[in-house]
């Protein structure tokens, strides 16, 4: 007890104000400046690398002492002081002696650096490094966290080159840099780019040439991460052949353009990763159809079945246009209708109850003036649950998801029979307010108690750009190039390589 009190008193005697800690950090810099050349950058001393260990152990300062002055300071307080250094300075400090190496290698310190010196949010970084680092197929390991060196991860993430990210959506694609906070532009999707009667190779070549031109970058300078739109849904031989033909055409075009490495992944899986999930049901409300895709450990379970509704964003926009015309609301273009849909429409929790409410709201559109909508606001999104309102003969969204869950449950693919109870929404139309809550409530009412228990619906985590951000998670991984990419040489030996799909 007395020893504990003496230790606490000792720690209190070494509590520093921020200015004092900053001064201590300056002093620490002087310690390593006398040992390590200033010209040694972080990239030349990979965090946690064995070469760093050998350089410290061969130093003339091999001792478990921090030095005469620093030995008097508790190690946990020294760690707090080191946090005032930059990651580059901390790595240099680790070369002073073995004691400093041990202190600077502390995972808590590098978690701090990852939280404050990396662009990606910490929860995204930890999800990616724990769940996606193995590449495809994903490997599940409960002990992975204890084996990670965040010092090494930080160093490896610093060495990862910037990648071109192209999310080939069903309506339009988003493109940008992996080091940027969001996509930098939009374009027509490559499935509809150019003359659709031209050969696939020519269309893809034209598409990628245009993308690289818009980004003002040479294809040979950077890897590319490409999301493949959800298509050829079935598990039939013809569907498999179509998917194989498309991915081979994509890789052939990119490698003919001298792209150094290619990572092509199904759009549904990327949208699921953006929600920090590796298993679940991805509901993508695309341009023309809505797809309900079961995914287990990053793999699309086509054998279970992908449900497809002939109802997408275009149909919702068209239905709102019809409602506006019926109510004599004048507009100049379909762009105006889409803007109103995106800004005023929502999904009612209870459609019949909503009919009795005053739901009027207005929006000003440049060059066209003010528009006022009332019941049209929630009637537009209601056709997802009642397609017949728009003259579409299809099952409602909640029925499609429930059917997919039934199939997943019956398939018994894994001992964990809850993997399909997480539903993630993606697509611009999936951002309609109230959609996630309405779908979750409908599923709880539709499914049996045992199956509905634990069901949750997650709205699009990054809006219409969810798949792009899922690609961003992968492109900034410490293991991105070796685990997720394929090179031209590997592609030529594709019979021995399992291409990601």
C-alpha positions as CSV (number, residue, x, y, z in Angstrom):
1,X,0.0,0.0,0.0
2,X,2.8,2.4,0.9
3,X,4.6,1.5,-2.3
4,X,1.5,2.3,-4.3
5,X,1.2,5.7,-2.5
6,X,4.8,6.5,-3.2
7,X,4.4,5.6,-6.9
8,X,1.3,7.8,-7.2
9,X,3.1,10.7,-5.5
10,X,6.0,10.2,-7.8
11,X,3.7,10.3,-10.8
12,X,2.1,13.5,-9.6
13,X,5.5,15.1,-9.2
14,X,6.0,14.5,-12.9
15,X,2.7,15.9,-14.2
16,X,3.6,18.5,-16.8
17,X,1.6,21.4,-18.3
18,X,1.2,21.5,-22.1
19,X,4.0,24.1,-22.4
20,X,6.3,22.0,-20.2
21,X,5.5,18.9,-22.2
22,X,6.3,20.8,-25.4
23,X,9.6,21.8,-23.9
24,X,10.3,18.2,-23.0
25,X,9.5,17.2,-26.6
26,X,12.1,19.7,-27.8
27,X,14.6,18.1,-25.4
28,X,13.7,14.7,-26.8
29,X,14.5,15.9,-30.3
30,X,17.9,17.0,-29.2
31,X,18.5,13.5,-27.8
32,X,18.0,11.7,-31.1
33,X,19.5,14.5,-33.2
34,X,22.8,13.7,-31.6
35,X,22.4,10.0,-32.7
36,X,20.3,9.9,-35.9
37,X,21.0,11.9,-39.0
38,X,18.2,14.4,-39.8
39,X,18.1,13.3,-43.4
40,X,16.6,9.8,-42.5
41,X,12.9,10.0,-43.4
42,X,10.1,7.8,-42.1
43,X,9.8,6.0,-45.4
44,X,13.5,5.0,-45.2
45,X,13.0,3.6,-41.7
46,X,9.9,1.4,-41.9
47,X,8.0,1.4,-38.6
48,X,8.6,-1.7,-36.7
49,X,11.0,-3.1,-39.3
50,X,13.6,-5.5,-38.3
51,X,16.3,-3.3,-39.7
52,X,15.3,-0.7,-37.1
53,X,15.7,-3.2,-34.4
54,X,19.1,-4.3,-35.6
55,X,20.3,-0.7,-36.0
56,X,19.3,0.1,-32.4
57,X,20.8,-3.1,-31.0
58,X,24.1,-2.4,-32.7
59,X,24.2,1.1,-31.4
60,X,26.8,2.1,-28.8
61,X,23.9,3.0,-26.4
62,X,22.7,-0.6,-25.9
63,X,21.0,-0.3,-22.5
64,X,17.6,-0.3,-21.0
65,X,18.1,3.2,-19.6
66,X,16.5,6.2,-21.1
67,X,19.3,8.4,-19.8
68,X,20.1,10.1,-16.5
69,X,17.3,12.6,-16.6
70,X,14.6,10.6,-18.3
71,X,15.0,7.5,-16.0
72,X,13.4,9.6,-13.3
73,X,10.2,10.0,-15.4
74,X,7.5,7.2,-15.4
75,X,7.3,5.5,-18.8
76,X,3.6,6.3,-19.3
77,X,4.4,10.0,-18.9
78,X,7.2,9.7,-21.3
79,X,4.8,8.3,-23.9
80,X,2.5,11.3,-23.4
81,X,5.5,13.6,-24.0
82,X,6.5,11.7,-27.2
83,X,3.0,12.3,-28.5
84,X,4.1,15.9,-29.0
85,X,6.6,14.7,-31.6
86,X,5.7,14.0,-35.2
87,X,5.7,10.3,-36.2
88,X,8.9,10.9,-38.2
89,X,10.6,12.2,-35.1
90,X,9.3,9.4,-33.0
91,X,10.8,6.8,-35.3
92,X,14.2,8.6,-35.2
93,X,14.0,8.6,-31.4
94,X,13.6,4.9,-31.4
95,X,17.1,4.6,-32.8
96,X,18.8,6.1,-29.7
97,X,18.8,2.9,-27.7
98,X,16.8,-0.2,-26.9
99,X,14.9,1.5,-24.1
100,X,13.6,4.2,-26.4
101,X,12.9,1.7,-29.1
102,X,10.7,-0.3,-26.6
103,X,8.9,2.9,-25.5
104,X,8.3,4.3,-29.0
105,X,7.0,0.9,-30.3
106,X,4.1,1.1,-27.9
107,X,0.8,0.5,-29.8
108,X,-1.0,3.2,-27.9
109,X,1.4,5.8,-29.2
110,X,0.9,4.8,-32.8
111,X,-2.8,4.6,-32.4
112,X,-2.5,8.2,-31.4
113,X,-0.5,9.0,-34.5
114,X,-3.0,7.1,-36.7
115,X,-5.8,9.1,-35.2
116,X,-4.2,12.4,-35.7
117,X,-1.9,12.2,-38.7
118,X,-4.0,10.0,-41.1
119,X,-6.8,11.4,-43.2
120,X,-9.1,8.4,-42.8
121,X,-11.2,8.2,-39.6
122,X,-9.7,5.9,-36.9
123,X,-12.7,3.6,-36.9
124,X,-12.3,3.1,-40.7
125,X,-8.6,2.5,-40.3
126,X,-9.0,-0.1,-37.5
127,X,-11.8,-1.9,-39.4
128,X,-9.7,-2.1,-42.6
129,X,-6.5,-3.2,-40.9
130,X,-8.3,-5.9,-38.9
131,X,-10.8,-7.1,-41.5
132,X,-9.4,-6.4,-44.9
133,X,-5.6,-6.7,-44.6
134,X,-5.5,-10.4,-45.8
135,X,-7.0,-9.6,-49.2
136,X,-9.6,-11.6,-51.0
137,X,-10.9,-14.1,-49.9
138,X,-11.1,-12.4,-46.4
139,X,-9.6,-14.3,-43.5
140,X,-11.3,-14.2,-40.2
141,X,-9.1,-14.2,-37.1
142,X,-10.1,-13.3,-33.6
143,X,-6.5,-13.0,-32.4
144,X,-5.3,-10.6,-35.2
145,X,-5.6,-7.5,-33.0
146,X,-3.0,-8.8,-30.5
147,X,-0.6,-9.6,-33.3
148,X,-0.7,-6.1,-34.9
149,X,2.2,-3.6,-34.7
150,X,0.6,-0.2,-35.3
151,X,4.1,1.3,-35.6
152,X,4.6,-1.0,-38.6
153,X,1.1,-0.3,-40.0
154,X,1.7,3.4,-39.8
155,X,5.0,3.1,-41.7
156,X,3.5,0.8,-44.3
157,X,0.5,3.1,-44.9
158,X,3.0,6.0,-45.5
159,X,4.7,4.0,-48.2
160,X,1.5,3.1,-50.1
161,X,1.3,5.1,-53.3
162,X,-1.8,7.2,-54.2
163,X,-4.2,5.2,-56.3
164,X,-6.8,6.2,-58.9
165,X,-10.3,5.1,-57.7
166,X,-13.1,4.7,-60.2
167,X,-16.5,3.6,-58.9
168,X,-18.4,2.4,-61.9
169,X,-22.0,2.9,-60.8
170,X,-25.1,1.9,-62.7
171,X,-26.1,5.4,-63.5
172,X,-22.8,7.3,-63.4
173,X,-19.4,6.7,-62.0
174,X,-17.3,8.6,-59.5
175,X,-13.6,9.0,-59.8
176,X,-10.8,10.5,-57.7
177,X,-7.6,10.0,-55.7
178,X,-7.3,7.6,-52.8
179,X,-5.5,10.3,-50.8
180,X,-8.4,12.8,-51.3
181,X,-11.3,13.1,-48.8
182,X,-14.0,12.5,-51.5
183,X,-14.4,11.8,-55.3
184,X,-13.3,14.7,-57.5
185,X,-15.7,14.1,-60.4
186,X,-18.4,12.1,-62.1
187,X,-18.9,10.6,-65.6
188,X,-21.1,8.2,-67.4
189,X,-20.6,4.6,-66.3
190,X,-18.3,2.5,-68.5
191,X,-21.2,0.1,-69.2
192,X,-22.9,2.9,-71.1
193,X,-19.9,4.9,-72.2
194,X,-19.4,5.7,-75.9
195,X,-21.1,3.8,-78.7
196,X,-22.8,0.8,-77.1
197,X,-22.5,-1.0,-80.5
198,X,-18.7,-0.8,-80.4
199,X,-16.7,-3.8,-79.1
200,X,-16.3,-3.9,-75.3
201,X,-12.5,-3.4,-75.6
202,X,-12.9,-0.2,-77.6
203,X,-15.5,1.2,-75.2
204,X,-13.4,0.4,-72.1
205,X,-10.3,1.9,-73.7
206,X,-12.2,5.1,-74.6
207,X,-13.6,5.2,-71.0
208,X,-10.3,4.8,-69.2
209,X,-8.5,7.1,-71.5
210,X,-11.1,9.8,-70.7
211,X,-10.8,9.2,-67.0
212,X,-7.1,9.5,-66.9
213,X,-7.3,12.6,-69.1
214,X,-9.7,14.2,-66.7
215,X,-7.5,13.4,-63.7
216,X,-4.5,14.6,-65.6
217,X,-2.4,11.6,-64.7
218,X,-0.4,9.0,-66.7
219,X,-1.8,5.5,-66.3
220,X,1.6,4.0,-65.7
221,X,2.2,6.1,-62.6
222,X,-0.4,4.8,-60.2
223,X,-2.4,1.7,-59.3
224,X,-6.1,1.7,-59.9
225,X,-9.0,0.5,-57.8
226,X,-12.1,-0.2,-59.8
227,X,-15.6,-1.1,-58.6
228,X,-17.5,-3.3,-60.9
229,X,-21.3,-2.6,-61.2
230,X,-23.6,-5.3,-59.9
231,X,-24.5,-7.2,-63.0
232,X,-25.0,-10.8,-64.4
233,X,-26.6,-11.7,-61.1
234,X,-27.2,-15.5,-61.6
235,X,-25.0,-18.4,-60.8
236,X,-25.6,-19.9,-64.2
237,X,-22.8,-20.9,-66.6
238,X,-23.8,-18.1,-69.0
239,X,-23.7,-15.5,-66.2
240,X,-20.3,-16.7,-65.0
241,X,-19.0,-16.5,-68.5
242,X,-20.3,-12.9,-68.9
243,X,-18.6,-11.9,-65.6
244,X,-15.4,-13.6,-66.6
245,X,-15.4,-11.9,-70.1
246,X,-16.0,-8.4,-68.5
247,X,-13.3,-8.7,-65.9
248,X,-10.8,-10.0,-68.5
249,X,-11.6,-7.2,-70.8
250,X,-11.1,-4.6,-68.0
251,X,-7.7,-6.1,-67.0
252,X,-6.6,-6.4,-70.6
253,X,-7.4,-2.7,-71.4
254,X,-5.7,-1.4,-68.2
255,X,-2.5,-3.5,-68.6
256,X,-2.3,-2.5,-72.3
257,X,-2.3,1.1,-70.9
258,X,0.6,0.1,-68.7
259,X,-1.2,0.5,-65.4
260,X,1.2,-1.0,-62.8
261,X,-1.4,-2.8,-60.7
262,X,-5.2,-3.3,-60.8
263,X,-7.7,-4.0,-58.0
264,X,-11.2,-4.7,-59.4
265,X,-13.9,-5.5,-56.8
266,X,-17.6,-6.0,-56.9
267,X,-19.5,-2.8,-56.1
268,X,-21.7,-4.5,-53.6
269,X,-18.8,-5.7,-51.5
270,X,-17.2,-2.2,-51.5
271,X,-20.4,-0.6,-50.3
272,X,-20.6,-3.2,-47.5
273,X,-17.0,-2.4,-46.5
274,X,-17.9,1.3,-46.4
275,X,-20.4,0.4,-43.6
276,X,-17.5,-1.4,-41.8
277,X,-19.1,-4.8,-42.5
278,X,-17.7,-7.9,-44.3
279,X,-20.9,-10.0,-44.1
280,X,-24.5,-9.0,-44.6
281,X,-27.1,-8.2,-47.2
282,X,-26.4,-5.2,-49.5
283,X,-29.4,-3.5,-50.9
284,X,-28.3,-1.4,-53.8
285,X,-31.0,0.9,-55.4
286,X,-29.4,1.4,-58.7
287,X,-30.3,3.5,-61.8
288,X,-32.8,1.0,-63.2
289,X,-33.0,-1.9,-60.8
290,X,-32.7,-2.6,-57.1
291,X,-30.4,-5.5,-56.2
292,X,-30.5,-7.5,-52.9
293,X,-27.1,-9.1,-52.6
294,X,-26.1,-11.6,-49.8
295,X,-22.4,-11.3,-49.0
296,X,-20.4,-13.6,-46.6
297,X,-16.8,-12.7,-45.7
298,X,-16.6,-10.4,-48.8
299,X,-17.9,-13.0,-51.2
300,X,-21.2,-12.6,-53.1
301,X,-23.3,-15.7,-52.3
302,X,-24.8,-16.1,-55.8
303,X,-25.7,-19.7,-55.0
304,X,-28.0,-18.4,-52.3
305,X,-29.5,-16.0,-54.8
306,X,-29.4,-12.3,-55.7
307,X,-32.9,-10.8,-55.7
308,X,-33.5,-8.2,-58.3
309,X,-36.4,-5.7,-58.4
310,X,-37.3,-4.0,-61.7
311,X,-37.5,-0.7,-59.9
312,X,-34.7,1.9,-59.5
313,X,-33.9,5.6,-59.1
314,X,-35.1,6.3,-62.7
315,X,-38.5,4.9,-61.9
316,X,-38.8,7.0,-58.7
317,X,-37.9,10.1,-60.6
318,X,-40.4,9.3,-63.3
319,X,-43.2,8.6,-60.8
320,X,-42.6,12.0,-59.1
321,X,-42.7,13.6,-62.6
322,X,-46.1,12.0,-63.1
323,X,-47.4,13.2,-59.8
324,X,-46.2,16.8,-60.5
325,X,-47.9,16.7,-63.9
326,X,-51.1,15.4,-62.3
327,X,-51.1,18.3,-59.8
328,X,-50.2,20.9,-62.6
329,X,-46.8,21.7,-61.2
330,X,-44.8,23.1,-64.1
331,X,-41.1,22.3,-64.6
332,X,-38.5,22.6,-67.4
333,X,-36.5,19.4,-67.2
334,X,-36.1,16.0,-65.5
335,X,-33.1,17.4,-63.7
336,X,-35.5,19.7,-61.8
337,X,-37.6,16.7,-60.8
338,X,-34.5,14.7,-59.6
339,X,-33.4,17.7,-57.6
340,X,-36.8,17.9,-55.9
341,X,-36.7,14.2,-55.2
342,X,-33.2,14.4,-53.6
343,X,-34.1,17.4,-51.5
344,X,-37.7,17.1,-50.5
345,X,-38.8,13.5,-50.7
346,X,-38.7,11.0,-47.9
347,X,-40.2,7.6,-46.9
348,X,-43.1,7.6,-44.4
349,X,-42.9,5.4,-41.3
350,X,-46.7,4.8,-41.8
351,X,-48.0,5.6,-45.2
352,X,-51.7,5.7,-44.3
353,X,-51.1,7.9,-41.3
354,X,-48.9,10.3,-43.4
355,X,-51.8,10.9,-45.8
356,X,-53.6,12.7,-43.0
357,X,-50.7,15.1,-42.2
358,X,-49.8,18.4,-43.6
359,X,-46.5,17.6,-45.4
360,X,-46.1,20.7,-47.5
361,X,-42.5,21.9,-48.2
362,X,-40.8,24.2,-50.7
363,X,-37.5,24.4,-52.5
364,X,-36.0,27.1,-54.7
365,X,-34.2,25.9,-57.8
366,X,-31.9,28.4,-59.6
367,X,-33.4,29.8,-62.9
368,X,-36.7,28.1,-62.2
369,X,-38.0,29.6,-59.0
370,X,-39.9,28.0,-56.1
371,X,-41.5,24.5,-56.1
372,X,-43.9,23.3,-53.4
373,X,-44.7,19.6,-52.9
374,X,-47.0,18.0,-50.4
375,X,-48.1,14.3,-50.6
376,X,-45.8,13.8,-53.5
377,X,-42.9,14.0,-51.0
378,X,-43.6,10.6,-49.5
379,X,-45.7,9.0,-52.3
380,X,-42.5,8.9,-54.4
381,X,-40.5,6.7,-52.1
382,X,-43.6,4.6,-51.2
383,X,-43.4,2.8,-54.5
384,X,-40.3,0.9,-53.2
385,X,-42.8,-0.9,-50.8
386,X,-45.8,-0.7,-53.0
387,X,-44.6,-0.9,-56.6
388,X,-48.1,-1.3,-58.0
389,X,-48.7,2.4,-57.2
390,X,-46.3,3.1,-60.2
391,X,-47.7,0.4,-62.3
392,X,-44.8,-2.0,-61.7
393,X,-45.5,-5.7,-61.3
394,X,-42.8,-6.5,-58.7
395,X,-42.5,-7.5,-55.0
396,X,-41.9,-4.7,-52.5
397,X,-38.4,-4.0,-51.2
398,X,-39.2,-5.5,-47.8
399,X,-40.5,-8.7,-49.4
400,X,-37.3,-9.0,-51.5
401,X,-35.0,-8.6,-48.5
402,X,-37.1,-11.0,-46.4
403,X,-36.9,-13.6,-49.2
404,X,-33.1,-13.2,-49.4
405,X,-32.9,-13.7,-45.6
406,X,-35.0,-16.9,-45.8
407,X,-32.7,-18.2,-48.4
408,X,-29.6,-17.4,-46.4
409,X,-31.1,-19.0,-43.3
410,X,-32.0,-22.2,-45.2
411,X,-28.5,-22.4,-46.8
412,X,-26.8,-22.8,-43.5
413,X,-23.5,-21.5,-44.9
414,X,-21.8,-21.0,-41.6
415,X,-22.3,-21.8,-37.9
416,X,-23.0,-18.1,-37.3
417,X,-26.6,-17.9,-38.5
418,X,-26.8,-14.1,-37.9
419,X,-24.5,-12.9,-40.6
420,X,-27.4,-12.0,-42.9
421,X,-29.2,-9.9,-40.3
422,X,-27.2,-6.8,-41.1
423,X,-28.7,-5.0,-44.1
424,X,-26.7,-2.1,-45.6
425,X,-28.3,0.3,-48.1
426,X,-26.4,1.9,-51.0
427,X,-27.1,4.2,-53.9
428,X,-28.3,7.8,-54.1
429,X,-32.0,6.9,-53.8
430,X,-31.2,4.8,-50.7
431,X,-30.4,8.1,-48.9
432,X,-34.1,9.1,-48.8
433,X,-34.8,10.0,-45.1
434,X,-36.8,7.4,-43.3
435,X,-36.0,4.5,-45.7
436,X,-33.7,2.5,-43.3
437,X,-36.1,2.8,-40.4
438,X,-39.2,1.9,-42.5
439,X,-37.4,-1.2,-44.0
440,X,-36.3,-2.3,-40.6
441,X,-39.8,-2.0,-39.2
442,X,-41.3,-3.8,-42.2
443,X,-38.8,-6.7,-41.8
444,X,-39.6,-7.1,-38.1
445,X,-43.3,-7.4,-38.9
446,X,-42.8,-9.7,-41.9
447,X,-40.3,-12.2,-40.6
448,X,-40.8,-14.8,-37.9
449,X,-39.6,-13.7,-34.3
450,X,-36.6,-16.0,-34.4
451,X,-35.5,-14.6,-37.8
452,X,-36.3,-11.0,-37.1
453,X,-34.4,-10.9,-33.8
454,X,-31.3,-8.8,-34.3
455,X,-32.1,-7.5,-37.8
456,X,-30.9,-4.0,-38.4
457,X,-30.7,-1.8,-41.4
458,X,-27.8,0.7,-41.9
459,X,-28.4,3.7,-44.2
460,X,-25.7,4.5,-46.8
461,X,-22.6,5.4,-44.7
462,X,-21.2,7.8,-47.3
463,X,-24.4,8.6,-49.3
464,X,-24.2,8.0,-53.0
465,X,-20.4,7.5,-52.7
466,X,-20.4,4.5,-50.4
467,X,-18.7,2.2,-52.9
468,X,-16.0,4.8,-53.7
469,X,-15.2,5.1,-50.0
470,X,-15.1,1.3,-49.6
471,X,-12.4,1.3,-52.4
472,X,-10.6,4.1,-50.5
473,X,-10.4,2.0,-47.4
474,X,-8.7,-0.8,-49.4
475,X,-6.4,1.5,-51.3
476,X,-4.9,3.0,-48.1
477,X,-4.4,-0.4,-46.4
478,X,-0.9,-1.2,-45.2
479,X,-1.2,-4.4,-47.2
480,X,-2.9,-3.0,-50.3
481,X,-0.4,-3.8,-53.1
482,X,0.5,-7.4,-52.2
483,X,-2.9,-8.5,-50.9
484,X,-5.4,-6.8,-53.2
485,X,-3.7,-5.9,-56.5
486,X,-2.8,-8.0,-59.5
487,X,0.1,-7.0,-61.8
488,X,0.4,-7.5,-65.5
489,X,2.8,-10.5,-65.0
490,X,0.3,-12.1,-62.6
491,X,-2.6,-11.5,-65.0
492,X,-0.7,-13.3,-67.8
493,X,-0.5,-16.2,-65.5
494,X,-4.2,-15.8,-64.6
495,X,-4.8,-19.5,-64.5
496,X,-2.9,-19.6,-61.3
497,X,-4.4,-16.4,-59.8
498,X,-7.8,-16.0,-58.2
499,X,-9.0,-12.7,-59.6
500,X,-11.2,-10.7,-57.2
501,X,-14.8,-10.6,-58.2
